[in-house]
């Protein structure tokens, strides 16, 4: 019995020593999806919005990441700029910036939309937070001049700030009723799958290869 106690104590000491030198689990990469109803997941169920499905896709590809849904239905770029600081907490590593569709639907001057997005990009950069820009396209019924000015916002900003760009959030979804809700504007769950599939390589490139912090 005495020999057993000595052996047990020795084993316990060895286990505790091993735990003491074991590396702590790395913190996950923190991603925030900053957007409007397209990001929020209008009329979608739990686990179906873009942020949740992107997180699942990243996990499958070996990334240790959390993707927070900071989408608010109806938000314009002015609204997004006003809530940026509290929507993106300290410790965030990357922001997916998806705003502008409501500006377009309301016919807001593209120059103001660009100015607001520019201000958000600069504030995030000042906090050492990476940005991936998700673009939007103007509806043709707004006229060719408006369409040209609006559609140029996202590639111009991406070039100016050297940002990764997913040119059109609804790429492969717009114009496909089977991938949209009945309103013909928002993606359904299958549509979100299509968006995640298209955007995933760009997000992964921005994150870099999976590592101890991803």
ABEGO torsion letter per residue (X at the ends): XAAAAAAAAAAAAAAAAAAAABBBBBBBBBBBBBBBAAAAGBGBBBGABAAAAAAAAAAAAGBBBBBBBABBBGBBAAAAAAAAAAABBBGBABBBBBBGAAAAAAGBBAAAAAAAAAAAAAAAAAAGBBBBBBBBBBBAAAEAAAAAAAAAAAAAAAAAAGBBBBABAABGABGBAAABBAAGABBBAAAAAAAAAAAAAAAAAAAEBBBAAX
